[in-house]
Amino acid sequence: MEPAASILMPLTERQETVLRLVLRFLDERSYPPTIGEIQAGCELCSPGSVSRALGGLIRKDYLSREKGRHRGLRPGPALQAWRRRESAAGPEESGV
């Protein structure tokens, strides 16, 4: 069993909103969004708000970031377990 599958760190509402946008962007375009695209898509006031949400997602292993890359966001180890939990919850409970 992967370590992230046993304990998923809870997400704040903003972190979950950002994570869903990043995943939708990856699914639709096959590359990750920029900070500005996340800011616009989540209707956040500043790039700092996006950076804080992404920092939390990276610390909690939902995403990782390639250093020095403009579009360097990648799925993290906890993401697969989160997706399994979300699909088991169904669309009504998961907010999808």
N, C-alpha and C positions, 0 to 999 in steps of 0.2 A: 504494500500500500504506500502511495506517495505521502510524504510528510504533510503536505498542504491539505490532503483529503481529510485528515483526522481533525484538524482545527482550522476553521476559516475565521479569520479576523473579521469582526463586523465592520460594515462600511457606513459612513455618514450618508445622509441623503445626497449631498453634493458629490461625494465620491462615486456613489452608484450612478448618478446622472452622467457624470463624466465617463465612467467606465462603459456604460451603455452606448454613449455617443461614439467612443473610440471603437468599440466592437462593431457597431453599425457601419461606421466609416470603413473599417477594414474589410467587412463583408462586401460592401458596395463597390469599393475602389481598389481593394487589394494593396493599399498602402496606408500608413497611419496618418492622422491629421496633425496639423501644426497647432501650436499654442493658440494662435489667432483663430483658427478654424474651430477649435474646441470652445474658445471664448464666445464666438458668435453663435455656435450651435447650441450651447447651454445657456445663452443669454446672461453671461457673467459680466460683471462690471470692469474687471481688470485682468491682465495677464497674470498678476500675482495670485489671484483667486484660483486660476487654472493650475498654476505651479504648485500651490499648496495642496490642491486635490490630487494632482498627479504624484506629488511627493508621498502622500499618504498611501496611495494605491501601490506605489513602488515599495515602500516600507512593508506593506502588508502582503507583498509578493503577487498581487493581481496583475501588475504590469512590470516590465523591465525597460531600461532605456540604454540604447547604444550611445556611448559617449562620442561627442563630436559629429553626430548625425542630426540633420535638420528634422527629419521624420524618423526618429530613432526609437519610437515606442514599439514594444513587442509584448505579446502575451507572457505573463509570468506563471510560475508553478501553481499558484492557488487558483488560477482562472478556470482550469478544467474542472476542478471540484465545485467551484461556484456555478459553472454552467450546468453541471449535473443536478445540483440542488435546485437551481432555477427551473429546469425542465421538469423535475419531479413535482415542484410546487404548482405548475400549471400557469397559464396566462393570467388568471384572476389574481393569484397570490403574488406572482413575481413582478407584476406591473408591466409586462411586455405587451 
